[in-house]
Amino acid sequence: MKNYSNWLKESYKIEVSPLGEKVADILGTVWQGLYHIQPTVKKVEWSNDIYIEINISQPQLATWDFNRLTQLVVLCHDECVRMEIEPLTPQMLKFYFHQRKGRTGKTWERHPTIEDHIKLIRENK
């Protein structure tokens, strides 16, 4: 995953939390640059270490071609970050990102690897 958080810090001269760095790197990787989701990038409180929220218009989320949805899921699992998506308008979605402590613990503390989560899903079909 590329380091898009450095672009964010240098372009906007802002402080970015460790969670903000992870989220910037995830979003930058998925959209091939944070500048592709402007102007909302400027409005994000990147220094927040509890949660990051961002509104993205026309996100084109899919599982295969234009596979941004799959990329988001995989990268969030890799980084132990919980992502939640809510509708705002027919053309805009709000994304929330929360850092999890690790792979074990209570449900609201942990985040499994993608492989472990796939196994759980398939066991519960």
Secondary structure, DSSP 8 states (H G I E B T S, - for coil): ---HHHHHHHHH-----HHHHHHHHHHHHHTTSGGGGTTHHHHS-TT-SSEEEEEEES----SSTT-HHHHHHHHHHHHTEEEEEEEEETTEEEEEEEE--BSSSSTTTB---HHHHHHHHHHT-
